[in-house]
């Protein structure tokens, strides 16, 4: 959900997947559709992923404490919009072999601070790995 003050919102739902990063200290959750909407969240942790709050950090930040990155892309009247979160947090709920994440925060899009929320529900843990290295 992307909120435009005072009343407008954009909502969309997408199937989500989870991939473990090759660094073994982060996971990547993503959902996208062929029309161009998509969400992405990367959770960085120390030894293992645990339930709790992970603060949003800037893309490319090299801190080693548990944190999260998130970004979204959506269409509004056939015009693509996108931004990365620069404030907020990701609340992680780990339940056995599945994970739920609720990212709340905001980012700058077209010089406007835009609040948004991303929710992942019951995404199965996966052994598939991908490279999660940030490249500006």
C-alpha positions in Angstrom: 0.0 0.0 0.0 1.3 3.5 -0.9 -0.5 6.4 0.8 -0.9 9.8 -0.7 -2.0 12.4 1.9 -4.7 13.3 2.7 -6.9 10.4 1.3 -5.5 8.6 -1.8 -3.9 5.2 -1.6 -2.6 2.6 -4.1 -3.0 -1.0 -3.1 -1.8 -4.1 -4.9 -1.2 -7.8 -4.0 1.5 -10.0 -5.4 2.8 -13.5 -4.8 6.0 -13.5 -2.8 9.2 -15.5 -2.9 12.1 -15.8 -0.5 15.7 -16.4 -1.4 18.7 -16.7 0.8 21.6 -14.5 0.0 25.0 -16.0 -0.7 26.6 -14.0 2.1 24.5 -16.3 4.5 23.6 -13.2 6.6 20.6 -11.9 4.7 17.5 -13.0 2.8 15.6 -11.4 0.0 11.8 -11.3 -0.2 10.3 -10.2 -3.4 7.0 -10.0 -5.3 6.3 -8.7 -8.8 3.9 -8.9 -11.7 4.3 -8.7 -15.4 2.5 -5.3 -15.5 5.4 -3.7 -13.7 4.4 -3.5 -10.0 6.8 -5.0 -7.5 8.1 -5.0 -3.9 11.5 -6.0 -2.5 12.8 -6.4 1.1 16.2 -7.5 2.2 16.7 -8.5 5.8 20.3 -8.5 7.2 21.0 -10.4 10.4 24.0 -11.7 12.4 23.9 -15.5 12.9 20.3 -16.3 12.2 17.1 -14.7 11.2 15.0 -14.0 14.3 11.6 -12.4 15.0 11.8 -8.7 15.9 12.2 -5.2 14.6 14.8 -4.4 11.9 15.5 -0.7 11.3 15.5 0.5 7.7 18.9 1.5 6.4 20.1 3.1 3.2 20.8 0.9 0.2 24.5 0.1 0.1 25.0 0.8 3.8 27.7 -1.5 5.1 26.7 -1.7 8.7 26.8 -5.2 10.3 23.9 -4.9 12.7 20.5 -6.4 11.9 18.7 -4.1 9.5 16.4 -4.0 6.4 16.2 -2.4 3.0 13.0 -2.1 1.1 11.8 -0.7 -2.2 8.7 -0.7 -4.3 7.5 0.0 -7.8 3.9 0.5 -8.8 1.8 1.9 -11.6 -0.6 4.9 -11.2 -2.7 5.6 -14.3 -0.2 3.6 -16.4 2.7 5.8 -15.1 5.5 3.9 -13.2 6.6 5.1 -9.8 9.3 3.8 -7.6 11.3 4.5 -4.5 13.4 2.9 -1.8 12.4 3.3 1.8 14.8 5.6 3.8 13.0 5.6 7.1 10.9 3.1 9.0 11.3 -0.5 10.2 10.6 -4.1 9.2 8.8 -6.2 11.8 9.7 -9.8 11.3 7.7 -12.8 12.5 9.4 -16.2 12.0 7.2 -19.2 12.5 8.9 -22.5 11.8 9.6 -22.7 8.1 7.7 -19.6 7.1 8.2 -15.9 7.6 6.0 -12.8 7.8 7.3 -9.2 7.4 5.6 -5.9 7.8 7.6 -3.0 6.5 6.3 0.5 7.4 8.1 3.7 6.5 8.6 6.2 3.7 10.8 7.3 0.9 11.2 10.2 -1.5 9.5 9.9 -4.9 9.4 12.9 -7.2 10.6 15.1 -4.4 7.6 14.1 -2.2 7.9 12.1 1.0 5.6 9.1 0.4 4.5 6.8 3.2 4.1 3.1 2.3 3.6 -0.3 3.8 4.7 -3.7 2.5 3.4 -6.9 4.0 4.6 -10.4 3.4 2.4 -13.2 4.8 3.5 -16.9 5.4 6.3 -16.9 2.9 8.0 -20.3 2.9 11.7 -20.4 3.8 13.8 -21.5 0.8 17.3 -23.0 0.3 17.7 -21.3 -3.1 20.4 -18.6 -3.0 21.1 -15.4 -5.0 23.7 -12.8 -4.9 22.4 -9.8 -2.9 25.3 -7.4 -3.5 24.3 -3.8 -3.9 25.3 -2.1 -7.1 24.5 1.6 -7.5 
